[in-house]
Every structure is written in structure tokens, then in C-alpha cells.
Amino acid sequence: MRNSLAIARKEFKSYLTSPMAYVVTGIFLVLTGVFFAISSSTYLETSIGGFLQSGSIVLLLLAAVLTMRLIAEERKLGTMELLLTAPVRDSEIILGKFLGSLGILTVMLALTFYYPLLLMIFGDPDMGAIGTGYLGIFLLGTTCLAIGLFASTLTSNQIVSAVVAGGILFALWFIGVAANYLPEKLGEVINYFSLSYYFPDFVRGIIDTRGLIYYLSITALFLFLAIRSLENSRWS
Amino acid sequence: MIRVKNLTKYYGKRLAVDNISFSVEKGEIVGFLGPNAAGKTTTMRILTGFLAPTQGEAWVAGYNVMSHSLEARQHIGYFAESVPLYTDMTVRSYLEFLASLRGLDKNRIKTRIEDVVEICNLQEYIDVIIGKLSKGFRQRVGVAQTIIHEPEVLIMDEPTIGIDPIQVAMTRKLIKELSKERTILLSTHILPEVSMTCERVIIIHQGRIIAEDRIENLSSMVAGSKRIQLEVEGPSQKVTERLRQIKGVVRVRYDGSRYTVEYPAGQDLRSQITQAIVRSGWTLLSLESIEMSLEDIFLKLTTEEETNQ
């Protein structure tokens, strides 16, 4: 764990010294800010639903971009050799990288806290729904980062990593949409695997345990796959 | 300190290391010599846990590099050929990061950074971003990283490639100093480097060890014969003939100014040769024996290997 934290700290710092994190956070804030403003003024509602709905899609893209360098860059620069020959477990490397990117996600979401703050000043929002909404988008983000990190272990090319991550993320998101066109039973089963299926509940203020379990287990699954993929590189 | 047993590594179908075994004792400094793509880096990567062997086993500091990889890695300082560095970090934060990964606590990290920075002459550059350093300084940062946790075993893959001669000399001196208390396996394809720094050589070629001995022994082993060079005042044909008649002489060559006489190692024919020349009424101007250089050994071994195939 100590090693993971050291790696996470280093990763977080290198996010802050490269322009990538700033660009990503900037885009996230601009896009979600616009949707937040449009939805609150158009529907005259005191909720952050507009921000969350648009934010979720934006997050899929940005997570792929944020995570693409995590392992791929180390492979490209050869610094993977440093990490893999240090007395550190492969799982600690992956966990450290994951926590580092999670730090950026947390900062990114924390910077949106002024949306609910505005609502509180100018209206009387449902704080419960705001809380669950943030929980939902944080869980979704966590899952996206794990998938992106896994994609990054597959290649030494950051672009390939981002494309693969984007592919997996959008596939998992849109099978939920496709499921509506399938026979009812099959559609329902497919829905259970979709990233987008549980998200609206969180936005509405409901904490669905199935949703919690889904996001956490997909995160765990892809972190596990990332560890295996890293181990695999020793056997090349 | 390092023990390798029947190690084999395939990359897909390509055989990189072919059933090699060797060991390095505590305190020894061993040169790992071979042409490019001989399997040096692969062997070192297996020892450091970066790669898994296809077959065979290896131990470092008493720990099996596969089953007790973390413990083994804890005792190794590894200087990788590509000098992997995080170019967006300062020298200090880079060293801090690697020291903490190797389990050093905060205070220890601080004192060790001071130590290694002094050893590697990096004082002025400690807070400079690594990406802005020149190749030679990056090399030093790489060395600093290798020794920061005071490992018992140093595995250094071509540590003097691509730096200027002054730095090369510095690095060699540093390696010599480090070797007083540590076990070092040093790979290189620069031959003088080995004779300057190492006590023993392992020569690897096409994935196999083709020779392994102390440098002195190696030259006589490979040579199998002793060679001396003569300068004689006299008719060359007759001199050549007379030299050939001496008992034990295997071969005599005349290159226009000097005669090279070859005879089996372990004998000393120098007095017979001088006497023969003097008695024939010629004058012996000079006589010297020729040591086989590491270069000769290396070429002889690697080319023999190829002709055998």
C-alpha cells in the first residue's frame, strides 16, 4: 500500500506538471457548465441533472484521454523497466496508477461544486439528489478510469490506448441503448451490463445497490485485468 | 551472490538465451561480454525480474528471482541500458520516488540522496528537471538511482555507452570504487573496459556462454600457443628455415621485417631460439612475446563459433 501511495503521489504530480490534466479539466468544466446553465434556465429546475447527464458522456471521453499515458507512456519511455524491477508488486503499480488518476477525477468533480452552490443561493435544490448524483458520476468515473487504465496496459502507444478505452467505454454505454431494440428478456439481461443503465437512478436521487455493485465490480474486474496484462508483459 | 542455472529464454520462436549457467561470487566484479544481440540484456532482465525465463532458474542474494522476486529485487541495483528516467521530474524527486519504492524511510531517503548526489557529482543539478540534463548527466542520475538503496548486487547494462571519454573514465572509476563492497555484473561490448574494470569475464555469443574465466587464463586458454616476435639481421629465408628446425616450434612467419614464432603454451623456447640465431652468425636485434589481447580472444571465440556452425 505504501508503494501504491508513492506511485499515486508521483502520478498525481506529473498530471499537474503536464498540460493534459488542465486541458481535460477545462473542457469538462466548460461543457458541463454550458449544459448546467442551459438545463437550469430552460426547464427552470433546481437540479444538477443537466450537468450530470452531459457530464457522464463527456467523462467517457475524458477518462480515455486521462488514462492513456498511465502505462503506455512508461512502456514507450522504457521507465516500465524501473517499475517492474523495483521491489513492488504488479498490483501495487496498477493500484497506484489508478489512485493517481482518481485524484484528478476528484479534483475535477470538486471544481463543479459551484453548480449546486449557485442553486443553493438562487433556489432550494434537493440536496439528497445532488449527493447521489455526485456519488453516481464519481462511481461512473471510477469505472471509466479502470477501463482506461486497462487499455493503457495493452500498448505502448497512447493514441491506441485512448481509442481502445473509448471503444470499450462507448460500447458498454450504448449496449444499454441497443438493448431497447432487442427482445424484452434479452434486452433486460444486456442492460445489466451497460454503464448507462444504473446512472439515471443516481441522478434522480436513488441509490440502487445493484448500481453500486455494478460499478465497483466492473472497476475491480478491469483493475484485475490490468494487473494480469502487466504480468503478461514479463512473459513476452 | 548471483547464480544462474540452465537459463533459456525464447522471444516467440527466437532463441535469445540458450541454456546458460554461471555464478558470480560475493565481492566479485564480472564482465559480461558479447556482441550486440548476444543475450546479455535478456539475461540481465531475467535476473532483475523484468522478464521471466522460458526455462531454468536464477538466484540473486540467495533469493530465487521467480518465486521470491520481490526479495531478490530488493537486493539489486539495476542500471538498464536505455537509462530509463522520468524526464518531467527533478533529479531530487526522481531519486526520492525510486528510494521510496525500495522501502527507504523518509530520513534515510534524505541522507542517501545527499550521499549518492555527492558520489555521482550531481550537487549542482539536484533541482534541475531531468529532461533538461545532457546525456552524460542523465547517465549519472541513472547510476545514482542504481545505488541509492545500497544494494548488495549491482547489475549494470552497458553503463558507459554514449557518453564522452571523461565521463567514461569517471564511470569506470566509480564502478571500481563500488566494487569494493559489492558484487557487480557489468555488461559491455567494449573490450578495454572489461580488462580495466573486471576480474573475470563471461563471454556470451548467440545466447550461449562460450568462455568464462579470469582474463589472464582466458588468453592462454584460447591461444593454446605462445607467440614471440623477433627482429634478426640475416638472410630471411635461411633464418626462417633455421627457426623451423628448432624442436617444438609450430610455425614461423616472416612479414618483411619481423619473424613471428609460435610454439605450444607451457614451453619456453626463447633461449633455444636466441642461441640458434647467434650460433648461425646472425644478430638478434629484439625479442618480445605477444600477449593475446581481449580483442583477439573475443574475435577468435566468436568467429570460431561461426565457422563451427
Interface residues (C-beta under 8 A of the other chain):
Chain A: R2 N3 A6 I7 K10 K13 S14 T17 S18 L77 G78 T79 M80 E81 L82 L83 L84 T85 A86 P87 V88 R89 R234 W235 S236
Chain B: Y11 R45 T48 G49 F50 L51 A52 L70 E71 R73 Q74 I76 Y78 A80 S82 P84 L85 Y86 T87 D88 M89 S93 F97 L98 S100 L101 R102 G103 Q145
